[in-house]
Structure formats: structure tokens, C-alpha cells
Amino acid sequence: MSMDVIHKNQPNVDILKKLASYFGTSVDYIIEHTDIKQPLNKLLDTTLTSREGELLNLFRDLTEEKKKLIAIGVLMGLKQR
């Protein structure tokens, strides 16, 4: 298959940007480069403290198994309120 055929089926960057804007997400999410639906600029507009951001980054670096264990621990802790 030639490269010309492949490129005819792919939207250009301007179309991807318009789609991302319309759906309120990022181009990376549309092209399945990330599973984070909210664009980075909207994430940065949140009210996370620097410590919360640091914890979030540490959490993202964990294995899926460790993330599940932490989630269970948090849920158990919230139930004991």
C-alpha cells in the first residue's frame, strides 16, 4: 500500500484541532495517544495544589496493581469517617 493511499484517509491537523475543540477534548485523546479526555490546559486550570499535583504524578507512575491497592485503601479510609 502506498503512502498516498494512507494519507487520504487521515484528517489533517486543522480538522483534528476543530474536532477536539468541538468535543472539548485534546487531539491526543482523539487520536488515542492518551486516555485522558480533558485537555491539559483545562487540567492545569483546576485548583490542584502543588502537593496534589505531585501526588497525582507519583500515582500515575505506579503499576495498575498498585493503583488498585491504593484505591481500595482510600475507599476503606473514607468509609471509616
C-alpha positions as CSV (number, residue, x, y, z in Angstrom):
1,M,0.0,0.0,0.0
2,S,1.5,3.4,-0.9
3,M,1.8,6.3,1.5
4,D,-0.6,8.4,-0.7
5,V,-3.4,6.0,0.0
6,I,-2.8,6.0,3.7
7,H,-2.8,9.8,3.9
8,K,-6.0,10.2,2.0
9,N,-7.9,8.5,4.9
10,Q,-6.4,10.6,7.7
11,P,-7.7,14.1,8.7
12,N,-5.3,16.9,8.7
13,V,-4.2,18.7,11.8
14,D,-6.6,21.6,11.4
15,I,-9.6,19.2,11.3
16,L,-8.3,17.4,14.3
17,K,-8.0,20.7,16.2
18,K,-11.5,21.6,15.3
19,L,-12.9,18.3,16.4
20,A,-11.0,18.5,19.7
21,S,-12.4,22.0,20.3
22,Y,-15.9,20.9,19.4
23,F,-15.8,17.9,21.7
24,G,-13.9,19.7,24.5
25,T,-11.0,17.3,24.5
26,S,-7.5,17.1,23.2
27,V,-6.1,16.0,19.8
28,D,-4.1,13.4,21.7
29,Y,-7.3,11.9,23.0
30,I,-9.0,11.8,19.6
31,I,-6.0,10.0,18.0
32,E,-5.9,7.6,21.0
33,H,-2.5,8.8,22.1
34,T,-3.8,9.3,25.7
35,D,-6.8,8.1,27.6
36,I,-7.1,11.4,29.4
37,K,-10.2,13.1,27.9
38,Q,-9.7,16.5,29.4
39,P,-7.1,18.7,27.6
40,L,-4.0,19.6,29.6
41,N,-4.8,23.3,29.6
42,K,-8.2,22.5,31.4
43,L,-6.4,20.2,33.8
44,L,-4.0,23.0,34.7
45,D,-6.9,25.4,35.3
46,T,-8.1,23.2,38.2
47,T,-7.5,24.1,41.8
48,L,-4.8,21.4,42.5
49,T,-2.2,22.4,45.0
50,S,1.4,21.7,44.1
51,R,1.3,18.8,46.6
52,E,-1.8,17.4,44.9
53,G,-0.1,17.6,41.6
54,E,3.0,15.9,42.9
55,L,0.9,13.1,44.4
56,L,-1.1,12.7,41.1
57,N,2.2,12.4,39.1
58,L,3.5,9.8,41.6
59,F,0.2,7.9,41.3
60,R,0.4,7.9,37.5
61,D,3.8,6.2,37.6
62,L,2.5,3.3,39.6
63,T,1.6,-0.1,38.2
64,E,-2.0,-0.9,37.7
65,E,-1.9,-3.3,40.6
66,K,-0.5,-0.7,43.0
67,K,-3.1,1.8,41.8
68,K,-5.9,-0.7,42.6
69,L,-4.5,-1.3,46.1
70,I,-4.3,2.5,46.8
71,A,-7.9,3.0,45.5
72,I,-9.1,0.2,47.9
73,G,-7.2,1.8,50.8
74,V,-8.7,5.2,50.1
75,L,-12.2,3.8,49.8
76,M,-11.8,1.9,53.1
77,G,-10.5,5.1,54.8
78,L,-13.4,7.1,53.5
79,K,-15.9,4.6,54.8
80,Q,-14.5,4.9,58.4
81,R,-15.3,8.6,58.6
